[in-house]
């Protein structure tokens, strides 16, 4: 029969046989088929993606579809033969049973043909005739893609669905139990270390240095430092923390004077007027040196030296001025700007990143480094807490749900357009063949069921009509 003639053949072949005189349409089809084959051979262009290659598994499925088509067509031929024989037997006076058999066979043929038409119309035009609402998959492929995208967006990417599914999973407790395992914590630590090393490797030092320098400079410019320095100095003086610095300075000054007595006296003599006698200059230099050494020695050895008290009062007053005196604060701000503007300071800020980067990379590469050990311990502690604390689990679940909802609500169109654009990029003929290979065998059961059910319904109708007629 006609259904059997189309088994295993494409819709283009059927249409060409059904319309032999339509040469223009045939040429168009030939060019379209050639273009499709060419695109497959070259792997398809970026704007023309196929549904994938027709694999050996697809070929095997297609052979199964052909076998089922032959079975369904064979059943149709069988009921047609039964119908012919039953009608012949009825005319030959075989009895009332022949009418029942003929009615069942006739209804079976109708059911089989109707279902053959329905199944065939999904993939191609039945008999090659351009009947409306047939060849649904190749002609409505793009609309089906849009509908599929909308269906996914409405039923899978809605906020309620996402929250419900994630809440049912219980990510917080599961993640906590997973992280509590030492081998899993080791794995996460290794992955984080690799990611950190990769990020630091990708970043250009010059870019990071510029960002760090700009950030430090901007932060320093935006915040006045004098009051903070004043408060710190006030606390240091009140606690006596500056006295160690004074002790160190006067001790080093004493030692320097002892070692460089000649230079000190020469400096004093060099500053004397030219008209004074040389021996007078020498006596003055020696006197100045001795007094200076005595002063430094007393200041070193006497914690209650008046100079130390004067220094304490000076620092106390200076700390107060830094916090409240307008002129002092303005001078500090000017000095800050001059210091930050110097090239040496900017180079120091930039070089700090290089040192920090090297330190972090070394720590990330060393499995026994303090950084990795602390990260691992933190992960284990977090996992243990998450596995037993409902409050923390709820917080983690809320974070995950919020992030997922934000993604699906913000990028829902982009996600669904991936489906729509992918389907739109498929080749219609190749897509039809692939879909038919995967679901066509099950669809042939519709034809078989239609034959059987049609026969039973026809027999029932004939029986009821005979009973009512009797």
N, C-alpha and C positions, 0 to 999 in steps of 0.2 A: 504494500500500500504506500501512500504518499509519505506517511510518517517514517516508514522504513527507508525510503529513498534518501532521506536527509540525514540519516545517522552518520556521525563522524565528519560531516561536511560543514564548511563555514557558511554564514549568511550571505557573504558575497557570491559564492558559487551558486547558491540557490537563486539569488536575485538575477544573476547573469543568465541562467538557464530559463528563468521565467520571463525575462524581457530580452530576447535575442535581438530585437530590432532597435533597441535603445542604445545605439553605439556611443553617443556622447556620454551618457551615464556610465556605460561600461568603461570608457576611457578614464573618466574621473576616478572610478573605483580602482582601476589598474594603477593609476598614479598614486592614489592614497595607499594602496597595499605596498607598492614599491617603496614609498617614503617610509612606511612603518618598518619594513624589513631593514631598510638602510639605517634607520635610527637604532634598531636593536643591534645591528652588526657593529656599529661604532660606539655602543654603550650609551647612546642617547645624549642629547645636548642638555645643558643646565635647565633650559626652559621646556624640555620635553622628556619627562621621566616616565619610564614604564613601570609596571607593577612587579617587576622582577623577572628573572629568566624563567622559562618553562622547563622546570627541572625534571630529572628522571622520575621522581615521585609524582609530579604532575602528569607525566606521560602514562604512568601506571594507573593513576586515578582516571585519566581520560579513557583508557582501555576498559576500565570497569564501567564507565558511563556508557560506552558503546555496547557492552554486553547487556546492560540493563535495558538500553533502548531496544535491542533485538528481542529481549524477553517480553517487554511491554508490547512491541509491535507484533510479535508472534501470538500473544494472547488476543490482540485485536483481530488478527487473521483467523484465529481459532474460533472466536465467537461469530465472525462473519460466515465462516464455513458452517458452523452449527445452525446459523440463521437460514442459510440457503437450503441445507438438508432438512431442517424442520419445516420450512415452507413447502418443500417438495413432498415431504411425507404427509403434510396436511392436505395437499391437493390430491394425493393418492389415497386418501381416506384412511390414514393410519390411526386416527382417533383423536380425542380431545387433548391428549398429552402433547401432541405436536404443536398446538397453539400456545400452550404454556412455555414450551421450550423456545419457540420462535419469538414470543414476547420478551422473554428474558434475554435472549441473544440480541434482539434489536435494541433494547435499552442498554445493554452492555456496550454495543458499538457506539451508541450516542454518547455514553459516558466516557468511553475511551477517546473518541475524537475530540470531545469538549476539553478533556484534560490534556490531550496532546497539544491542542491549540493554546491552552493557557500556559503550559510549560515552555513550549517553543516561543511564545510571544515574549517571554522574559529575555531571551537571548538574541532573537532574530525575527524577521518578518516571516510568518508562516507561508510556505510555498513561494517565497520571494515577493509576495504581494505587499505593497506599502499600506497595509491596513492601519488605521489610526490606533494609537495606544498599544502598538506592538514594538518588538525590539527595544524593550524598556531599558535594559542595562546599557547598551551602547549609546542610545539616543538621550537617555535621562541620567547619564553618569554624573554630570556636573551637579544637577539638581539633587541627586541622591547624596553626593558629597556634602552639599550645603545642608540638607536635611539631617544627615548623620552628625555634622558638626553642631547644629542647633540642638539635636537630641542629647549629645554628650554635654554641651554647655548647660542645658536646663536640668538634666537629671543626674549628672556626675560632678559638675563644677559649681553647684550652688553652695551657699554658706552653710545651710542646715545639714546638707548631706556630708560635706567635708568635716564639719564639727562632730557630727554623729559617729562617723566612721572612725575618726581619730580618737574620740573619747572611748569608743568600744575597744580599741586596740590597747589602750593603757600604756602609752609610750613611756611615760615617766617611770613606772615600776619596772617595765621590761628593760629600759635603758640602764636603770640603776643596777638591776641584777646582772646585766651584761658587763657593766663597768667594774663591778665588784670583783670580777675574776681577774687575778693577777696577769694572766696571759693576754687578756683583752686590754687591760690598762697599758701593758707593755706595747701592744700593737698600736694603740691610739697615740701613745707617747712618741713612738718611732715615726708615725705618720705626721704628727704635728711638727716634729723636728725636721723631717724632710721638707714639709711645706714651708717652714720658716727659713730653712737654708735656701730653698728655691726662690722664695720671695726676695731675700736679701741679695741673691745672685742676680736676679732680674733687674732690681733697682740700680740705677746708675748713681754712683757716689756723688757726682757733681750735682745731680738734681736734688738728692736728699740733703746734701750739705747746704745748698741754696735755701731749701725749705726750712731746715733747722736754724740756719743763721737768720733768716727773715723772721721766723717765729720768735726767736729769742730777742732780736732787736725790737720787734713790734711790741712784745710783752714788756720789755724794759722801758720803752718809750711811753707806753700807756699807763704805767704805774710809777708813782713817785717813790723813790727809794730812801730819801732822807729820814722820814719818820721811822721807818722800820729799822734803819741803821741806828738811829738815836735810841730807840727802845732796847735794842740788843746791846749797845754800848753801855747804857744805863744799868742794865742787869749785870753785865760783866764787871763793871766797876763796883757795884754794890756787893757782888759775891767775891771780889778780890781776885778775879781771874786774870786781870791784867798784870798783877804783880810778878807772875812768873816771866812774863815777857820783859818787864823792866829788869828783873834779875838777870835774865839772859843778855839783854842789851848792855847793861853796865859792866857785866863780867867780860863780855867780848871787847868792850871799849877799853877796859883796864889792860887786858892782854895785848891789845893792839898798841896802846900807848907804850907799854913796856918794850915791845919789839921794835917800835918805830920812833924812838926818842930823837934820833938824829934828824929825821924828816920833819918832826914837829918843830924843833928848834930852828932848823933852816927856814921853814915856812914863816916863822915869826920874824926872824932876822931879815928875810927878803921883803917883808912888808914895812920895815922901818924906813924913816926918811933918809935921804942920801947924805944929809949934813951931819948926822950923828956919828960919833966914833964907832969903829967896829967892835971894840971891846965892850962898849955900852950895849950895842945890839946883842952881843953874845950873852951878856948878863941878863938882859931882859928876856931873851929866848929861854934861857935856863929857868928863870923865875916863872915864866908863864907855864912852861912844861911841868915844873914841880907842883904848881898850884892846880893845874888841870888834872894831874895824876892823883894829887891828894883828894880833890873833889870827887873824882870817879871812885877812888878807893873807899872813901867814907860812905858814899852813896851805895856802894856794893855791900859794905859790911854793916851798915846801920839801917835796919828796916824802918826806923822812925826818923830818917833823915828829912830835913825840911823840904828838900827838893822833891822827894817822893810824895810828901803831902801836897806840895804845889801841883805836882803832876796829877794827883787824884782829883784835886779841885778843878783843874783845867778840863780833865776828861768828863767830870760830872757836868760842868757848865756847857761843854761842847755837846754832850748828849742831849741836854735840855734845849740848846739852840737848834739842833737838828730836828727836833720835834715841834718847836714853836716859833723860832725866829725865821721870818720870811726871807731875809737876805741870805742867811746861811743855807736854807733849803734851795734857794734859787742857784746859788753857787754850786751846790752838790749836783743839781740837775744839769747844769752846764758841763761840769766835769764828767758826768756820766755820758752825756752825748759825745763829748770829745774822745773819751776812752773807747766807746762802742764804735765810733767812726774810724778809728785807726785800723789800718790794714792788718797789723799784727794780731789784734784782737779777733778780727773776722777770720783770719787764718787759724787761730786757736780754736774758735767755735767749729770751723769746718773740719779740722783734724780730729776733734772729739768724736765725730760720727765714725770716722775710720777706725778709731780705737774701739768704740762700742760695737761696731759691726763685726770686727775681728773677734772680739770677746764672745759675742752671741753665737757666731758660726762655730767657734771652737767648742763652746758649751753644748751646742746642739748636736755636734758630731760625736762627742764623747758620751758613751752610754753610762758612765759612772760620774758624770759631772753633776754638780749640785743642782743645776737648772733642771736637768732631766729627772733626777731623783725626786726633786720637789714636785714637778709636774705629775710624775707617776703616783706619788703619795697623795697628792690632791685628787687625782682621778679616782683612786681606790676609796678615799674617804667620801668623795661625792657619791660614788656608786653605792657604798654601804648605806649612806643616809637616804638616798633616793629609793632604795629597795624597801625601806621600812617606815619612812615618814610620809604619811598621806598628804600632809600639807605641802611638802616639797614636790611630791609627785604631781599634785594638782597645779602647782606653779609651773612646772616644766610642761605639763599637758597644755596649760593655757598659753604658754609661749609658742609651742609647736602649732597649736590650733590657730592662734592669731597670725603666725607667719604663713601658714598654709592658706588661710582664708584671704589674707592680703594678696597672695600670689594669684589665687584663682579668680578673685574678684577684680583685681587690677589688670591681669593679663588674660582674662577669659577669652577675649576676642582673638588674641594672638595664638592661644592654644587651639581654639576651634578652627581658626584659619589654617593652621597646620594640616588639619584633616581635610578641610575643603580644598586647599591648594594642592595637596598631595593627590587627592582623587582627581582633581581637574587636570593634573599633569600626566595621568595614566593614559596609555594608548587604548582607545575604545575596543578595538578588535582583540587585542592581546588580553585586556582586562576581562572581556566577555569569555574568552576561551579559558582563562585561568579560573574564573568564578565557576563556570560550568563544570570544569574538571573537578572542583572541590565539592560542589553541592549537587551536581547534575544527577549522580547516581541515586541520591535520596529523592530527587524530584521525579525520577522515573517510577518510583513506587506510587506517586500520585496517579499516574496513568493506569497502573495495575489496579490500584484501589478503585479508581473511577470505573474501570471495566467490571470489577466484581460487584461493587455497590450498585452501579447502574443496572446490572443484570438482576440483582435481588429486588431493587425497587421496581423494575419493569415487571418482574414476576408477581410482586405484591399487587401492583396496580391492575394487572390483567386478571389476577385471581379475584380481587375485590369487585372489579367490573363484571365478571362472569357471575359472581354470587348475587350481586344486586340485579343483574339482568335476569337471572333465574328466578 
